[in-house]
Amino acid sequence: MSRTIPNVLTIAGSDSSGGAGIQADLKTFSALGVYGASVITALTAQNTYGVRAVHAPDCTFVAAQLDAVFEDIRIDAVKIGMLANADIVRTVAAALRRYQPAHVVLDTVMLSKNGHALLAPDAVAALREELLPLAGLVTPNLDEAAALVGADAPAADEAAMREQGEALRALGARAVLMKGGHLGGAESPDWLVDERGAHRLGAARIAVKQTHGTGCTLSAAIAALITQRPDWLGAVTDAKAYLVDALRESVRLQVGNGIGPLHHFHRWW
């Protein structure tokens, strides 16, 4: 008997250069064998040099997209990315409470790779209070984790990463993937903190310029794989392996002259 293909929803912003956001998520879903649906929370005018402008739709239109998808399509997992402002955060949270999808991966997007704000400052509290308790897994980078837990500075070592991961769990997240890509050094260590403890996932740092969409791709890969793996550790481990390969093979693409995208379809192209 053939396997039922999972349906995974991304709730995120659009990247006109195709390397991050909705576009990266849908590419990742396809590469990892799931059907992707999307709810767009923001439009960005951007290329490999950075974000030029952001337009956020009214939250009523975001709600209409969410209802249209959930009322018709069986959604096996949800990935959440850029949400732009507090009203959209609350709108998404209300939909999750209403439809209760089995798996929710929350990528706490706050800044673009080039430092452009992708979440209004007053929305951080809404993200913390409304969405963290609904997430099965939260995937912050070091700056985002510090902002969410109210730390004076981002974690500077792996011990601090684990501590902040536990602090995020105390705020309501059931599991936290602390991403260590900003630590520096020869390795890029991540820590998965869940009810079973802390699990280190190490990987050699891939020295490439093409890193646009790294966080989006990782969280999308986890959302795709949690529908095909027994637990978060299995999904995160395989998602990280996919990301490492997509980074390594990104040199085969020639997209723009700034920070280029990953090679999502490196296994096929």
Residue, then its C-alpha position, 0 to 999 in steps of 0.5 A: m500500500s502506498r504511503t500517504i503524502p503529508n501536507v505541510l503548511t508554511i505561514a511566512g513572508s515572500d522573498s522576491s529573490g526566491g532564496a528564503g521565506i515562502q519560496a525556500d519553504l516550498k522548495t524544501f517541502s518538495a525536496l523532502g517529499v511533502y506537499g506544500a501549502s502557503v499562507i503569506t504574511a508579508l511581501t518583501a522587495q529583496n535580492t541577494y544584497g538585502v531587503r528594500a521594502v516590506h508590505a504586510p497585508d491586513c490581518t483579516f486577509v491573513a485570517a482568510q488565507l488560514d481558514a481557506v487552507f485549514e477548512d479544506i486541506r488535511i494539514d499534517a504539520v505547520k512551519i511558521g516564519m516571518l510574521a511582520n507585526a503583532d496583529i498577524v502574530r495574534t491572528v496566526a495564534a488564533a488559527l492554531r488554537r482553532y484548528q490544532p495541527a499536530h505539529v508546529v515548528l516556529d522559526t522566530v524570524m526577527l531580522s534578515k541576513n542583512g539586518h533588516a527588521l522583519l518583526a516589529p519590536d512590539a510583536v516580540a511580546a506577542l510572539r512570546e506570549e501567544l505562539l511559544p505555548l502553541a509550538g511543538l518546536v521553536t528554532p531561534n538563532l542566538d539573537e532571537a533567543a536572547a530577545l525572547v528570554g530577555a537576556d542581556a546578550p546572546a549566548a556566547d558558548e554552548a552552556a549558555m545556549r542550553e540555559q536559554g533553551e531551557a528558559l524558552r521551554a519554561l515560557g511554554a515551548r515544548a522543545v527548542l532548537m538553539k541554533g549555534g551558527h553565529l557562535g563562530g569556530a570550525e563547527s556549527p553546533d545546535w542544541l535540541v532541548d526537550e523533555r528528555g534533556a539536551h542533545r548536541l547536534g554538531a556539524a562542520r561549518i561550511a565555508v560558503k558565501q551562499t547562506h541566504g535562507t539557511g534558517c528558513t530552510l532548516s525549519a521547513a525541513i524539520a516541519a517536512l520531516i516530523t511527518q516522516r520521523p518518530d520524534w523531534l530528534g530524528a526530524v532535526t538530525d535529518a533536517k540538519a544533514y539536508l541543510v549541510d548538503a544544500l549549503r555545500e552544493s550552493v556553489r553550483l548555483q549562480v544567483g545574484n551578486g550578494i549573499g546567494p541562496l542554498h541549493h535546495f534541489h542538490r539531489w536532483w539537479 
